Amino acid sequence: MTTKRRPLPTANRETGLDVLKGLIQDRSLLTALVLTRKGVGNAFKITLPRFSPAVFAGPDTNRQILVNEREKFKWRSEKDPVTKLLRHGILVTDGEEHDKLRAVLNPALQRKYVIPYITKFWQCTDQIISTWQDGKVYDMLIESRRIALLILFDALFHVDFTPQIDRLWDPILDILKYISPGAWIFWPDMPRPKYRKAIHELDNYFYKIIKSRREKVKSTSELGEGEDLLTKLVQTPGMSDNLIRDQLMTLFIAGHDTSTAMLAWALYLIGNHAHVIAKASIEANQVLGNTNQPPSVDQINNLTYLDKVIKETLRLYPPIHVGNRIAIEDMGIQGYDVQQGTRVMCSIYLTHHDEEIWSNPDQFDPERFDRLSGEKVPPLSYIPFGGGPRNCIGAAFSQIEGKIVLARILQTFQLQIVQDSKVHPYMGATLEPRPGVMMRVWRRRIKNANQVA
């Protein structure tokens, strides 16, 4: 007996008008998702010209889409800009092709291999914050991106990106805009020639460092096997320059931009909660001490409050706030009819803000992670790095990086939010704070382990 499937609900006239107003005011698809969920529930269909995805939120649909029936979906959508940019990068491949790439990339990003990067995380952070001047205001969205770029290239590729950061800054932002939601959603075949130059500049740089590393591998007999991820890719049989470029571009986009968003949001949130920034600063001073030396693994593990700050930041503002899939067959999701070829959006943001799962879901409350066992939050309710076999391979890298960067900043500087306009989540390549996170900085004078000034 076949179970009859229901059609997905759509916004009624009243909700639809609210969504339209929100889109006009905020120019953000995130507004449409939030308002539609409020009026319809955790499963609905968006009905916009040439754009009608099925949207789902909640742990049950997360389990079905990400785990139990993941083989009924594909990630690759040929018309999406992210596919055109990444080509055959691990993020936009399926099946055997994805599995082979994951087998190459995943080991180098596991926690035990990330630990040796601690010193690089620390040094790259110091390189940027050493230029900060007392009493001056900095945009932490920009500063976070500068730190994240240096870390990614140094740790994963053993390349000093410092000489390129200013030259390639605008092309980087142009590429991120290229893959951000925009008019292409409604007109997938629209010409977008303005971005060709930016992509060409980044491609030239990646091919240059690939060529340089190949030459080094050939000429250096002492070079260890896979001493960094770029070297490992170059040494892997069958990895052409084009395929290596695709993985570098993927790691570059997915790696630095997600870290940028997480760091910027964390600084914004603690800056707006005096008790949180005080507690996190005291912990950083107690654990790290009055030293300029990179922390040990034990010290990183002892940054327990900062760990909760990061987790709560990722709950409120997950950088990748929605997972996009394409249904490869007619199917039912939680009793709703989904036809082959439908874009299915698994909303991490809506799941993380579900009042039935989280108490006061819109409130920044790091201590909630001390209470999770008591609240009995269902599995797959918290998925900032996705879930299932295709979860983010950079999760360990990102979390260790975040703790070190934030701890070093809080150990070294006193921060004060300076906002002239309301910060709102902007749906770019990641979910980032716009128009920016303006903070005034003062170098700290360490008094003792329980007090910072």
C-alpha positions in Angstrom: 0.0 0.0 0.0 1.4 3.3 -1.1 1.3 6.2 1.4 -0.3 9.3 -0.1 2.0 12.2 0.0 0.9 15.7 0.8 1.9 18.7 -1.4 4.3 21.1 0.4 2.5 24.1 1.8 3.2 27.6 0.5 2.9 31.0 2.1 -0.7 32.3 2.3 -1.5 35.8 1.1 -0.7 37.5 4.4 2.6 35.6 4.9 3.5 36.2 1.3 3.1 39.9 1.7 5.3 39.9 4.8 7.9 37.9 2.8 7.8 40.3 -0.1 8.2 43.3 2.3 11.1 41.5 4.0 12.8 40.8 0.7 12.5 44.4 -0.4 13.7 45.7 2.9 16.5 43.3 3.7 17.3 42.0 0.2 17.9 38.6 1.7 16.5 35.2 1.0 17.1 34.4 4.7 14.3 36.8 5.5 12.0 34.9 3.2 12.9 31.6 4.9 12.4 33.0 8.4 9.1 34.7 7.7 7.7 31.7 5.7 8.6 29.3 8.5 6.9 31.6 11.0 3.7 31.5 8.9 3.8 27.9 7.5 6.0 25.7 9.6 9.2 23.6 9.1 8.4 22.3 5.6 7.3 24.6 2.8 7.8 25.5 -0.8 9.0 28.9 -2.0 7.2 30.2 -5.0 9.2 32.8 -6.7 9.7 33.3 -10.5 12.0 30.5 -11.7 12.9 29.6 -8.1 10.7 27.2 -6.2 12.8 25.1 -3.8 11.5 22.7 -1.2 12.7 23.9 2.2 12.9 21.7 5.3 14.1 22.2 8.9 14.3 20.1 12.0 16.2 17.0 13.2 13.9 14.5 11.5 14.3 15.9 8.0 18.0 16.5 8.6 18.4 12.8 9.4 16.4 11.8 6.3 18.2 14.1 3.9 21.7 14.0 5.3 21.9 10.4 6.5 19.2 7.8 5.9 18.2 8.7 2.3 21.3 10.7 1.2 21.7 8.6 -1.9 18.4 10.0 -3.3 20.1 13.5 -3.6 23.0 15.0 -5.5 25.0 18.0 -4.6 26.1 19.0 -8.1 23.9 21.5 -10.0 25.6 22.4 -13.2 24.0 25.8 -13.5 25.0 27.1 -10.0 27.9 29.5 -10.0 29.6 27.5 -7.2 29.8 24.5 -9.5 31.1 26.6 -12.3 33.8 28.1 -10.0 34.8 24.9 -8.2 34.4 22.7 -11.3 35.4 19.3 -9.8 36.1 20.3 -6.3 35.1 17.9 -3.5 32.2 20.1 -2.5 30.4 19.8 -5.8 31.0 16.2 -6.7 28.9 13.1 -6.1 29.3 9.4 -5.9 32.7 7.7 -6.6 34.3 10.9 -7.7 33.5 12.5 -4.3 34.6 9.4 -2.3 38.0 9.3 -4.0 38.6 13.0 -3.4 37.5 12.7 0.3 39.9 9.8 0.8 42.8 12.1 -0.3 41.8 15.3 1.5 40.1 14.1 4.7 43.2 12.6 6.5 45.1 15.8 6.4 42.2 17.6 8.1 41.6 15.2 11.0 42.3 16.6 14.5 45.6 14.8 15.0 47.0 16.3 11.9 45.6 19.8 12.7 47.4 19.9 16.1 50.8 20.7 14.4 49.2 23.8 12.8 48.7 25.4 16.3 51.9 27.4 16.0 50.9 28.7 12.5 47.4 29.7 13.8 49.1 31.7 16.5 51.7 33.3 14.3 49.3 34.3 11.6 47.0 35.9 14.2 49.9 37.8 15.7 51.0 39.0 12.3 47.6 40.8 11.8 46.9 42.0 15.4 50.5 43.3 15.8 49.5 46.1 13.4 46.5 47.2 15.6 47.0 50.6 17.3 45.6 51.6 20.7 42.3 53.4 20.5 41.8 52.8 16.8 38.6 51.3 15.3 38.9 48.2 13.1 36.3 46.3 11.1 36.6 42.8 12.6 35.0 41.3 9.5 38.0 42.5 7.5 40.5 41.6 10.2 39.0 38.2 10.6 39.3 37.6 6.8 42.9 38.7 6.8 43.8 36.3 9.6 41.8 33.4 8.1 43.5 33.9 4.7 47.0 33.8 6.1 46.1 30.7 8.2 44.6 28.7 5.4 47.5 29.2 3.0 50.2 28.8 5.6 48.8 25.7 7.4 47.3 23.8 4.4 49.5 24.8 1.6 52.8 26.0 3.3 52.5 29.2 1.3 53.0 32.7 2.7 50.0 34.6 1.4 51.2 37.9 2.8 52.7 39.3 -0.5 49.4 38.5 -2.3 46.8 39.6 0.3 46.4 43.2 -0.9 46.8 42.4 -4.6 44.2 39.6 -4.5 41.8 41.2 -2.0 39.3 42.6 -4.5 39.3 39.5 -6.7 38.6 37.4 -3.6 35.6 39.5 -2.7 34.4 39.5 -6.3 34.6 35.7 -6.4 32.6 35.4 -3.1 30.0 37.8 -4.6 29.9 35.6 -7.7 28.7 32.5 -5.8 26.4 34.5 -3.4 22.7 34.4 -3.9 21.6 37.0 -6.4 19.7 37.5 -9.6 21.2 34.3 -11.1 18.8 32.3 -8.8 15.9 33.4 -10.9 17.9 33.5 -14.2 20.5 30.7 -14.0 21.8 31.3 -17.6 22.4 35.0 -17.1 25.7 36.2 -18.4 28.1 37.5 -15.7 31.3 38.6 -17.5 32.4 41.0 -14.7 33.6 38.1 -12.6 35.9 36.5 -15.3 38.8 38.7 -14.4 38.6 37.8 -10.7 38.4 34.1 -11.4 41.3 34.4 -13.9 43.5 36.1 -11.3 42.9 33.5 -8.6 43.4 30.7 -11.1 46.7 32.1 -12.2 47.9 32.2 -8.6 46.8 28.7 -7.9 48.4 27.2 -11.0 51.6 29.1 -10.1 51.9 27.6 -6.6 50.9 24.1 -8.0 53.8 24.4 -10.6 56.2 25.6 -7.9 55.3 22.7 -5.6 55.7 20.1 -8.4 59.1 21.4 -9.2 60.0 21.3 -5.5 58.8 17.7 -5.1 60.9 16.6 -8.1 64.1 18.3 -6.9 63.9 17.7 -3.2 64.6 14.1 -2.2 64.2 15.0 1.6 60.7 16.3 1.1 58.4 14.2 3.3 55.4 12.5 1.9 52.4 14.8 2.2 54.0 17.2 4.6 51.2 19.6 3.8 47.9 19.2 1.9 49.2 20.8 -1.3 52.3 18.5 -1.3 50.0 15.5 -0.7 47.9 16.5 -3.7 50.9 16.9 -6.0 52.2 13.5 -4.9 48.9 11.7 -5.4 48.9 9.7 -8.6 46.3 10.9 -11.2 45.9 14.4 -9.7 46.2 16.7 -12.7 47.0 20.4 -12.2 43.3 21.2 -13.1 42.0 18.8 -10.5 44.4 20.1 -7.8 43.3 23.6 -8.7 39.7 22.7 -8.1 40.5 21.3 -4.6 42.6 24.4 -3.8 39.8 26.7 -4.9 37.3 24.7 -2.9 39.4 24.7 0.3 40.1 28.4 -0.2 36.5 29.3 -0.5 35.0 26.9 2.0 37.9 27.2 4.4 38.7 30.9 4.8 35.2 32.4 4.3 33.5 30.2 6.9 36.2 31.0 9.4 35.9 34.7 8.6 32.2 34.6 9.3 32.5 32.6 12.5 35.3 34.8 14.0 33.5 38.1 13.0 30.2 36.9 14.5 31.9 35.7 17.7 33.6 39.1 18.2 30.3 40.9 17.5 28.4 38.8 20.0 30.8 38.9 22.9 31.3 42.6 22.2 27.6 43.1 22.9 27.6 40.9 26.0 29.9 42.4 28.7 29.7 39.5 31.0 30.6 37.1 28.2 33.7 39.0 27.0 34.9 39.5 30.6 34.6 35.8 31.4 36.2 34.7 28.1 39.0 37.2 28.5 39.8 36.0 32.1 39.8 32.4 30.9 42.2 33.3 28.0 44.5 35.0 30.5 44.3 32.1 33.0 44.9 29.4 30.5 47.5 31.1 28.3 49.2 33.2 30.9 51.3 36.3 30.3 53.2 34.8 27.4 53.7 35.1 23.7 54.3 31.4 23.2 51.8 29.3 21.3 49.5 27.2 23.5 49.9 23.5 24.1 47.1 21.0 23.3 46.2 20.8 27.0 45.8 24.6 27.1 43.6 24.6 24.1 41.4 21.9 25.7 41.2 24.0 28.8 39.6 26.9 26.9 36.2 25.4 27.8 34.2 28.6 28.1 35.5 29.9 24.8 34.6 26.6 23.3 31.0 27.2 24.3 31.1 30.8 22.9 32.1 29.4 19.6 29.5 26.7 19.7 26.8 29.2 20.5 28.0 31.5 17.8 27.8 28.7 15.3 24.3 27.9 16.5 23.0 31.5 16.1 24.8 32.2 12.8 26.0 29.0 11.1 28.3 30.3 8.3 26.8 27.7 5.9 23.2 28.2 6.9 21.6 26.0 4.3 22.4 22.8 2.6 21.4 22.6 -1.1 20.6 19.3 -2.7 18.8 18.1 -5.9 16.4 15.3 -5.7 17.3 12.6 -8.2 14.0 10.8 -8.0 10.4 11.3 -7.0 10.3 10.9 -3.2 8.6 11.8 0.0 10.2 13.8 2.8 8.4 13.6 6.1 5.2 12.8 4.2 5.5 15.7 1.7 5.8 15.1 -2.1 9.1 16.1 -3.6 9.5 15.5 -7.3 12.7 14.6 -9.2 14.8 17.6 -10.1 13.5 19.7 -7.1 16.1 21.8 -5.3 15.9 20.8 -1.7 17.1 23.2 0.9 18.0 21.8 4.3 17.9 24.9 6.5 20.5 24.7 9.3 19.6 28.3 10.4 15.9 27.4 10.9 16.8 24.3 12.8 19.1 26.2 15.1 16.4 28.7 15.8 13.5 26.3 16.3 11.6 27.2 19.5 10.5 23.6 19.9 14.2 22.5 20.3 16.0 25.5 21.8 14.9 27.6 24.7 15.0 31.3 23.8 16.6 30.4 20.4 17.4 34.0 19.3 19.3 34.7 22.6 23.1 34.5 22.7 23.7 32.1 25.7 27.0 30.1 25.7 26.0 28.4 29.0 23.1 26.7 27.2 25.7 24.0 26.2 26.1 23.1 29.8 22.4 22.4 29.9 22.0 20.5 26.7 21.8 17.0 28.3 19.0 18.2 30.6 17.1 19.8 27.7 17.4 16.6 25.7 18.1 18.2 22.4 17.4 15.6 19.7 20.4 14.4 17.5 20.9 16.4 14.3 19.4 19.5 15.9 22.9 21.2 16.0 24.6 20.8 12.6 26.9 23.8 11.9 29.2 21.5 10.0 26.4 19.5 8.4 25.8 15.9 9.2 26.2 12.3 8.0 29.0 11.0 5.8 29.4 14.2 3.9 29.8 16.5 6.9 32.4 19.2 6.6 35.9 17.8 6.5 37.3 21.0 7.9 35.3 20.9 11.2 38.3 20.1 13.4 40.5 22.6 11.7 37.9 25.4 12.1 37.2 24.8 15.7 40.8 24.7 16.8 41.6 27.7 14.6 38.7 29.6 16.2 39.7 28.9 19.8 43.3 30.0 19.2 42.5 33.1 17.2 39.9 34.4 19.7 42.0 33.4 22.7 45.0 35.3 21.4 42.9 38.4 20.6 41.2 38.4 24.0 44.5 37.8 25.8 46.1 40.7 24.0 43.4 43.3 23.5 40.5 44.9 25.2 37.6 45.3 22.7 34.7 47.7 22.5 31.9 47.6 20.0 31.4 50.8 18.0 28.3 50.5 15.9 26.9 53.3 13.8 24.3 51.0 12.1 22.4 47.9 12.9 24.4 44.7 12.1 22.3 42.1 10.3 23.0 38.6 8.9 23.9 38.9 5.2 23.5 35.9 3.0 26.7 36.0 0.9 28.8 32.9 0.2 28.5 32.5 4.0 26.2 34.1 6.5 28.2 37.1 7.6 27.6 40.3 9.7 27.0 43.3 7.6 27.8 46.2 7.3 30.7 45.0 9.5 31.8 44.6 13.1 33.4 47.9 14.2 35.5 47.6 17.4 37.9 49.9 19.2 41.0 48.1 20.5 43.4 48.7 23.4 46.4 46.5 24.2 45.9 44.9 27.6 48.1 45.2 30.7 48.0 41.8 32.4 47.6 42.2 36.2 47.1 38.6 37.3 45.5 35.4 36.3 42.0 36.5 37.4 42.1 40.1 36.2 42.8 41.8 32.9 42.9 45.5 32.2 
